[in-house]
Amino acid sequence: MDQSIQVTRPSMPEFTEYIEEIKDLWDSRWLTNNGKKHRQLENKLAEYLGAPFVTLFANGHSALECAIEVFDLAGEVITTPFTFASTTHAIVRNGLEPVFCDINPDDYTIDTEKIEKLISDKTSAIIPVHVYGNICNVYEIERIAGKYNLKVIYDSAHAFGVTVNGVGVANFGDISMFSFHATKVFNTIEGGALTYRNENLAKKINALKNFGITGQDSVEYIGYNAKMNEFQAAMGICNLRHVQEQIQKRKAVVERYRERLNGIRGITIPTEPQKGITSNYAYFPVVFDGYKYSRDEVVYRLRQQNIYARKYFYPLTSSFQCYKGRFDDKTTPTAKYIAEKILVLPLYADLDLKDVDRICDIILK
Ligand SMILES: *Cc1c(COP(=O)(O)O)cnc(C)c1O
């Protein structure tokens, strides 16, 4: 058996539970295109996320591209480079220009004090990221967006189920994107969703992910194909039954990391969520700054023991090879600094606390 510890490990239902869930697909032969499982999962997620409208997608990235496309945005979009490739790529692939704002040094979300200086007459939207499940300053972003008449699309890929003062995080901004990729807190193998409050968006969003088809004989949009299939939806239905329990198990892992790594000079562990904000315990990022080992040394020491932590997010998206010469990472010094020093430690529901201790021992030795 493989004894390695990866940074994450997908949650799965019992084999028999999944088999039971997909059984009727052999009778219905309805495998995709808004099937029964799909509709069921959409409803259950609307309830779980406290979101008025939910549209499922084949993956989070295609959902994000759709969210941008739906508003026919033009010009510039303010975003952060301390994120997964998806956020920046979605902006660029829609023919828009990302304008990179720096991040807060403590929660790594967009520094809202720096947003207004970046707004020009070409700015059409803000696409902030709830990094590691840390929630952006949503009220301040709402204020700025209102003042300058900008759309707000949240990359909520990390923020599944988080609530702010009792309100699901899906309720902020014009649209939020969630990812249900295998590695996320909740998964549908691959998958994603958009959530939104404006019912008028539903028609175009649902059409875009299905070739722009709006009726038997009508195609109103130049759409693409990003539909979630019934097997994915069935996995989601099963995983959603257990997600609360999975989050509780993640919490135990996070608490053990906190206990072991708290108060060590040169190691910064995540701050507790602000008052009124819940946590989904999605990630445990640690910053090594002035510690006896550098971040890269810690990566190497863990790897020697077959433990795979992840330099997440490094490099900044603005430093990707594919964007060579286009952006300057010196405009976001905090993001650049953090990206050099941060490491995401292994975290998943089934991670044994003994393994957490072993990981901490290697880091601390
Ligand atoms: C996972 C992720 C995405 C993309 O989601 P997929 O479902 O993998 O397409 C986008 N943004 C962030 C921050 C992510 O972590």
The ligand as an SDF file (V2000), in Angstrom:
LIG
                    3D

 15 15  0  0  0  0  0  0  0  0999 V2000
  -10.1440   24.8030   -7.6740 C   0  0  0  0  0  0  0  0  0  0  0  0
  -10.1370   26.2620   -7.9840 C   0  0  0  0  0  0  0  0  0  0  0  0
  -10.7060   26.8060   -9.1470 C   0  0  0  0  0  0  0  0  0  0  0  0
  -11.1660   25.9810  -10.3090 C   0  0  0  0  0  0  0  0  0  0  0  0
  -12.0630   25.0150  -10.0570 O   0  0  0  0  0  0  0  0  0  0  0  0
  -12.1240   23.6610  -10.9310 P   0  0  0  0  0  0  0  0  0  0  0  0
  -13.3670   23.0310  -10.4170 O   0  0  0  0  0  0  0  0  0  0  0  0
  -10.8940   22.8760  -10.6320 O   0  0  0  0  0  0  0  0  0  0  0  0
  -12.2320   24.0420  -12.3650 O   0  0  0  0  0  0  0  0  0  0  0  0
  -10.7500   28.1650   -9.2770 C   0  0  0  0  0  0  0  0  0  0  0  0
  -10.2500   28.9960   -8.3470 N   0  0  0  0  0  0  0  0  0  0  0  0
   -9.6620   28.5340   -7.2320 C   0  0  0  0  0  0  0  0  0  0  0  0
   -9.1320   29.4950   -6.2270 C   0  0  0  0  0  0  0  0  0  0  0  0
   -9.5610   27.1510   -7.0300 C   0  0  0  0  0  0  0  0  0  0  0  0
   -8.9290   26.6900   -5.9380 O   0  0  0  0  0  0  0  0  0  0  0  0
  1  2  1  0
  2  3  1  0
  2 14  2  0
  3  4  1  0
  3 10  2  0
  4  5  1  0
  5  6  1  0
  6  7  2  0
  6  8  1  0
  6  9  1  0
 10 11  1  0
 11 12  2  0
 12 13  1  0
 12 14  1  0
 14 15  1  0
M  END
$$$$
